[in-house]
Amino acid sequence: MIGTVGTEHWEGREIDPGWPDYAEVVAGLTDLAYDRYGLRVQWTIFGDAQVVVPDPAKRAALVDRFAEILRARAHKVQVVEIANEAWQNGFPGEAGRQELRALARRLRDRLVAQGTPLLVAASAPGPAFTCDSWQALYRDLDTGLATIHFERDTSAPAGVWHPVKDPWRYHQCEGLPAVGSNNEPIGPGSSVVEERDALRLVTQAAVTFIGGLATYVLHSDAGVRGDQPFVEMPRIEDTLEGLRALARTLPPETPNGTRLDLRSPDAPLRAVSPLWHENAAPEGLVGAYATRITDRWVGVVFGMRGTARFVASRPLRVDVVDPLTGQTVRSATLAAGAPFEIADREAVILFLYPES
């Protein structure tokens, strides 16, 4: 939920902190989402800050105001973000980045001082989708959370599977907050490129959590303004059913596991098929990732063409799960060195259990 907007994209729906009842509107909407629908919200304070709140002193005052509004309802809020895509919404260049970092710390300090600590994010870094861009905004910014907008590019060699694998990069980039959010990925109504295939959307959510990020956003539209009822979006029900199944399938502690690429030599079930998008191979896969949780691994394999081949590095029991239904479609017990194959599926969830 955005706290300020005012460009032509929002004509007729402007949000102005100068409204006499602004605080009541913010508080009331937060209460409505939680009290009636059981939803904790993400507040993003600034959209179109260059138009609505161009003065830095007034921006700081609005940050303070949000801290006060949320004082009595912190339990209804998941995270507070300072700005949406700040580089194009009022915080350009290095000066804008430093102002953004200062505002994030300012909000964190006020929330802590009043006894309502919340996760605070600065913004999605940009416009580049690179580790350097992420680090420039978030390195040593100890406010709790990084909101990342991953790539939506389907013209890359991995095609439609490229946005699915991109969240895996987060924890390969050093110096970022331990908690990350896949905050505006490709989705049914995302700008630039849309994705309405339920399997790919659900698999991207699986990569998000197995890759150690805490939240995944289903990007339903480029601005949810009531133009179209959410439930009327094409094929949305398949995606929602798949996300419900994924929530049942993945253990709650999945983002806290120890991550590994299943193509690495020490993987319990090593993927030996080629990466077809890098090797121009007729068969293979795009990604095979896992995370260890206590005495088991949960993994995701996706972008498979033809038959994907694996080798057990130790005795294992393998369960192959359909991401969209949560149903186990195959189980096997493997000796060390035994081959294992998955055919005729584009993506699966794996559970790997060590056998004595």
C-alpha positions as CSV (number, residue, x, y, z in Angstrom):
1,M,0.0,0.0,0.0
2,I,1.5,3.3,-1.1
3,G,1.3,6.4,1.1
4,T,1.7,9.1,-1.6
5,V,1.1,9.1,-5.4
6,G,0.3,12.0,-7.8
7,T,1.5,11.4,-11.4
8,E,-0.8,11.0,-14.3
9,H,-0.8,7.2,-13.8
10,W,-2.9,7.8,-10.7
11,E,-5.1,10.6,-12.0
12,G,-8.3,10.6,-9.9
13,R,-6.6,8.4,-7.2
14,E,-4.0,10.8,-5.9
15,I,-2.9,10.3,-2.3
16,D,-1.8,13.6,-0.6
17,P,-0.3,13.7,3.0
18,G,-1.8,17.2,3.2
19,W,-5.3,15.8,3.6
20,P,-6.7,16.8,7.0
21,D,-7.7,13.2,7.6
22,Y,-4.6,11.6,6.2
23,A,-3.6,9.9,9.4
24,E,-7.1,8.5,9.9
25,V,-7.0,7.1,6.3
26,V,-3.7,5.3,6.8
27,A,-4.7,3.9,10.2
28,G,-8.1,2.9,9.0
29,L,-6.9,1.1,5.9
30,T,-4.3,-0.8,8.0
31,D,-7.0,-1.7,10.5
32,L,-9.4,-2.8,7.8
33,A,-6.9,-5.1,6.2
34,Y,-6.0,-6.8,9.4
35,D,-9.2,-6.7,11.5
36,R,-11.6,-7.8,8.7
37,Y,-9.4,-9.9,6.4
38,G,-6.5,-11.0,8.6
39,L,-3.8,-9.4,6.3
40,R,-0.7,-7.8,7.5
41,V,0.3,-5.0,5.1
42,Q,3.5,-3.6,3.6
43,W,3.3,0.2,3.7
44,T,5.5,2.0,1.0
45,I,5.5,5.6,2.1
46,F,6.6,7.4,-1.1
47,G,5.4,6.9,-4.6
48,D,5.9,9.9,-6.9
49,A,7.7,11.8,-4.2
50,Q,9.1,14.2,-6.7
51,V,5.6,15.5,-7.3
52,V,3.8,15.0,-4.0
53,V,6.6,15.6,-1.4
54,P,9.6,17.2,-3.2
55,D,10.9,18.9,0.0
56,P,13.4,16.7,2.0
57,A,12.3,18.2,5.3
58,K,8.7,17.3,4.6
59,R,9.7,13.8,3.6
60,A,11.4,13.4,7.0
61,A,8.4,14.7,8.7
62,L,6.1,12.2,6.9
63,V,8.4,9.3,7.9
64,D,8.0,10.5,11.5
65,R,4.3,10.7,11.0
66,F,4.1,7.1,9.8
67,A,6.0,5.9,12.8
68,E,3.4,7.6,15.1
69,I,0.5,6.2,13.1
70,L,1.8,2.7,13.3
71,R,2.6,2.9,17.0
72,A,-0.6,1.2,18.1
73,R,-0.8,-1.2,15.2
74,A,2.6,-2.6,14.5
75,H,1.3,-6.1,14.8
76,K,-0.8,-5.4,11.7
77,V,2.2,-4.5,9.5
78,Q,4.7,-6.8,7.9
79,V,7.2,-4.2,6.7
80,V,7.5,-0.5,6.0
81,E,9.4,0.5,2.8
82,I,10.5,4.1,2.3
83,A,9.9,4.4,-1.4
84,N,8.8,2.5,-4.4
85,E,11.6,2.2,-7.1
86,A,13.1,5.3,-5.5
87,W,15.5,6.1,-8.4
88,Q,12.5,7.1,-10.6
89,N,10.2,8.3,-7.8
90,G,12.0,11.3,-6.3
91,F,15.3,9.9,-5.1
92,P,17.6,10.0,-8.1
93,G,21.4,9.5,-8.2
94,E,23.8,9.2,-5.3
95,A,22.2,12.1,-3.3
96,G,18.8,10.4,-3.5
97,R,20.3,7.1,-2.4
98,Q,21.9,8.7,0.6
99,E,18.7,10.5,1.5
100,L,16.8,7.2,1.2
101,R,19.3,5.4,3.5
102,A,19.0,8.2,6.0
103,L,15.2,8.0,6.0
104,A,15.3,4.2,6.5
105,R,17.5,4.6,9.5
106,R,15.4,7.5,10.8
107,L,12.2,5.4,10.6
108,R,13.9,2.4,12.2
109,D,15.2,4.5,15.1
110,R,11.8,6.0,15.8
111,L,10.0,2.7,15.7
112,V,12.5,1.2,18.1
113,A,12.4,4.2,20.4
114,Q,8.6,4.0,20.7
115,G,8.7,0.3,21.3
116,T,7.3,-0.8,17.9
117,P,10.2,-2.3,16.1
118,L,9.3,-3.3,12.5
119,L,11.3,-4.4,9.5
120,V,12.2,-1.4,7.4
121,A,13.3,-1.4,3.8
122,A,14.7,1.5,1.8
123,S,13.4,0.6,-1.7
124,A,14.0,-1.7,-4.6
125,P,17.4,-0.8,-6.0
126,G,17.6,0.1,-9.6
127,P,17.4,0.6,-12.4
128,A,20.0,-2.1,-12.9
129,F,19.3,-5.6,-11.7
130,T,22.8,-6.2,-10.5
131,C,24.5,-7.2,-7.2
132,D,26.4,-3.8,-7.4
133,S,23.1,-2.0,-7.5
134,W,21.7,-3.9,-4.6
135,Q,24.9,-3.3,-2.5
136,A,25.0,0.4,-3.3
137,L,21.7,0.8,-1.5
138,Y,21.7,-1.9,1.1
139,R,25.3,-2.6,2.2
140,D,25.6,-2.0,5.9
141,L,22.1,-0.7,6.1
142,D,20.9,-2.4,9.2
143,T,17.2,-1.7,9.0
144,G,16.2,-5.3,8.7
145,L,15.0,-6.0,5.2
146,A,15.8,-5.6,1.5
147,T,13.0,-5.3,-1.0
148,I,14.3,-6.5,-4.4
149,H,12.7,-6.3,-7.8
150,F,14.2,-9.2,-9.7
151,E,14.5,-9.5,-13.5
152,R,11.4,-10.1,-15.7
153,D,13.4,-10.5,-18.9
154,T,12.2,-13.5,-20.9
155,S,14.5,-12.8,-23.8
156,A,17.5,-14.1,-21.9
157,P,18.8,-17.5,-23.0
158,A,16.7,-19.3,-20.3
159,G,13.6,-17.7,-21.8
160,V,10.5,-17.9,-19.7
161,W,12.5,-19.6,-16.9
162,H,15.0,-16.8,-16.5
163,P,12.7,-14.8,-14.0
164,V,12.0,-18.1,-12.2
165,K,15.7,-18.6,-11.3
166,D,16.7,-15.0,-10.6
167,P,15.8,-14.9,-6.9
168,W,18.6,-17.5,-6.2
169,R,21.1,-14.7,-6.8
170,Y,20.1,-12.7,-3.6
171,H,22.3,-14.6,-1.1
172,Q,25.2,-14.9,-3.6
173,C,25.5,-11.1,-3.3
174,E,27.5,-10.2,-0.2
175,G,26.7,-7.5,2.3
176,L,22.9,-7.5,2.0
177,P,20.4,-7.8,4.9
178,A,19.8,-11.4,5.9
179,V,16.1,-11.0,5.2
180,G,15.1,-10.3,1.6
181,S,11.8,-10.0,-0.2
182,N,11.0,-11.0,-3.8
183,N,8.9,-7.9,-3.9
184,E,7.7,-7.2,-7.4
185,P,8.6,-10.1,-9.7
186,I,7.1,-11.0,-13.1
187,G,3.4,-11.8,-12.6
188,P,0.0,-11.9,-14.2
189,G,-0.2,-8.1,-14.6
190,S,3.4,-6.9,-14.2
191,S,4.7,-4.2,-16.5
192,V,7.3,-4.8,-19.2
193,V,6.5,-8.6,-19.3
194,E,3.7,-10.6,-17.9
195,E,3.6,-14.2,-16.7
196,R,0.3,-16.1,-16.3
197,D,1.5,-19.7,-16.3
198,A,0.7,-21.1,-12.9
199,L,3.6,-23.6,-12.9
200,R,6.2,-21.0,-13.5
201,L,4.8,-18.6,-11.0
202,V,4.5,-21.2,-8.3
203,T,8.0,-22.5,-9.1
204,Q,9.4,-18.9,-8.8
205,A,7.8,-18.8,-5.3
206,A,9.5,-22.1,-4.5
207,V,12.9,-20.7,-5.7
208,T,12.3,-17.6,-3.6
209,F,11.9,-19.6,-0.3
210,I,14.4,-22.3,-1.0
211,G,16.8,-19.5,-2.0
212,G,16.5,-18.0,1.5
213,L,14.2,-15.1,0.9
214,A,11.3,-14.5,3.3
215,T,8.5,-13.2,1.2
216,Y,7.1,-13.6,-2.3
217,V,4.7,-11.2,-3.9
218,L,2.2,-12.3,-6.5
219,H,2.5,-9.3,-8.9
220,S,-1.1,-9.1,-10.0
221,D,-1.0,-5.7,-11.7
222,A,1.1,-2.6,-12.3
223,G,-0.8,-0.7,-9.7
224,V,-3.8,-2.3,-8.0
225,R,-6.5,0.4,-8.5
226,G,-9.7,-1.5,-8.6
227,D,-9.8,-1.6,-12.5
228,Q,-10.3,-5.3,-12.5
229,P,-11.4,-7.7,-9.8
230,F,-8.5,-9.8,-8.7
231,V,-10.4,-13.0,-9.1
232,E,-11.3,-12.3,-12.7
233,M,-7.7,-12.2,-13.9
234,P,-7.1,-14.9,-16.5
235,R,-6.1,-18.3,-15.1
236,I,-5.5,-16.7,-11.6
237,E,-7.3,-19.5,-9.8
238,D,-4.7,-22.1,-10.9
239,T,-2.0,-19.9,-9.6
240,L,-3.7,-19.3,-6.2
241,E,-4.4,-23.1,-5.8
242,G,-0.7,-23.7,-6.6
243,L,0.5,-21.2,-4.0
244,R,-1.8,-22.7,-1.4
245,A,-0.4,-26.2,-2.2
246,L,3.2,-24.8,-2.0
247,A,2.4,-23.3,1.4
248,R,1.3,-26.7,2.6
249,T,4.3,-28.5,1.0
250,L,7.3,-26.4,2.0
251,P,8.2,-26.6,5.7
252,P,7.9,-23.2,7.4
253,E,11.6,-23.1,8.2
254,T,12.6,-23.5,4.5
255,P,14.1,-19.9,4.1
256,N,16.3,-20.5,7.1
257,G,18.0,-23.6,5.7
258,T,21.5,-24.1,4.3
259,R,21.4,-23.4,0.6
260,L,23.2,-25.5,-2.1
261,D,23.1,-25.9,-5.8
262,L,22.3,-29.5,-6.7
263,R,24.9,-29.3,-9.5
264,S,27.7,-29.0,-6.9
265,P,29.9,-32.1,-6.1
266,D,28.7,-32.3,-2.5
267,A,25.0,-32.2,-3.3
268,P,23.2,-35.3,-1.9
269,L,21.4,-35.8,-5.2
270,R,23.7,-34.3,-7.9
271,A,22.1,-33.0,-11.1
272,V,24.3,-34.1,-14.0
273,S,22.2,-32.9,-16.8
274,P,23.5,-29.9,-18.7
275,L,22.1,-26.4,-18.3
276,W,20.5,-26.2,-21.8
277,H,20.3,-22.5,-21.8
278,E,24.1,-22.3,-21.5
279,N,25.1,-25.3,-23.5
280,A,22.5,-25.3,-26.3
281,A,21.7,-28.9,-25.3
282,P,18.4,-30.5,-26.5
283,E,17.8,-31.9,-23.0
284,G,18.6,-30.6,-19.5
285,L,17.4,-28.1,-17.0
286,V,17.7,-24.4,-16.1
287,G,18.1,-24.7,-12.3
288,A,18.3,-27.3,-9.5
289,Y,18.5,-25.8,-6.0
290,A,18.0,-27.1,-2.5
291,T,18.3,-26.1,1.1
292,R,19.1,-28.4,4.1
293,I,16.7,-28.3,7.0
294,T,17.9,-30.4,10.0
295,D,18.1,-33.9,8.7
296,R,16.6,-33.5,5.2
297,W,16.8,-31.4,2.1
298,V,14.0,-29.7,0.1
299,G,14.8,-28.7,-3.4
300,V,13.3,-27.4,-6.6
301,V,14.3,-28.4,-10.2
302,F,12.9,-26.4,-13.1
303,G,13.1,-25.7,-16.8
304,M,13.5,-29.4,-17.5
305,R,13.5,-30.5,-21.1
306,G,13.3,-34.2,-21.9
307,T,14.9,-36.3,-19.2
308,A,16.7,-34.7,-16.3
309,R,19.4,-36.9,-14.8
310,F,20.8,-37.1,-11.3
311,V,23.2,-39.3,-9.2
312,A,22.9,-40.0,-5.5
313,S,26.1,-39.2,-3.6
314,R,24.8,-41.1,-0.5
315,P,21.9,-43.4,0.3
316,L,18.7,-41.4,0.0
317,R,15.0,-41.6,-0.1
318,V,13.7,-39.3,-2.8
319,D,10.1,-37.9,-3.0
320,V,9.1,-36.0,-6.2
321,V,6.3,-33.6,-5.6
322,D,4.1,-31.7,-8.1
323,P,4.4,-28.0,-7.3
324,L,0.9,-27.2,-8.3
325,T,-0.9,-29.9,-6.2
326,G,1.6,-30.8,-3.5
327,Q,1.1,-34.5,-4.4
328,T,4.0,-36.9,-4.3
329,V,4.2,-38.3,-7.9
330,R,7.1,-40.6,-7.4
331,S,9.3,-42.0,-4.6
332,A,12.5,-44.0,-4.7
333,T,15.2,-45.3,-2.4
334,L,18.7,-44.9,-3.8
335,A,22.1,-46.4,-3.0
336,A,25.1,-44.2,-3.1
337,G,26.1,-43.8,-6.8
338,A,22.7,-44.8,-8.1
339,P,21.3,-42.8,-11.0
340,F,17.9,-41.1,-10.9
341,E,15.8,-39.6,-13.7
342,I,12.9,-37.3,-14.0
343,A,11.1,-37.2,-17.3
344,D,8.2,-35.3,-18.9
345,R,8.0,-32.7,-16.2
346,E,9.0,-29.0,-16.4
347,A,9.4,-28.4,-12.7
348,V,9.2,-30.4,-9.4
349,I,9.8,-30.1,-5.7
350,L,12.2,-32.6,-4.2
351,F,12.4,-34.0,-0.7
352,L,15.6,-35.8,0.1
353,Y,15.9,-37.9,3.2
354,P,19.2,-39.6,4.2
355,E,19.0,-43.4,4.5
356,S,21.3,-45.2,7.0
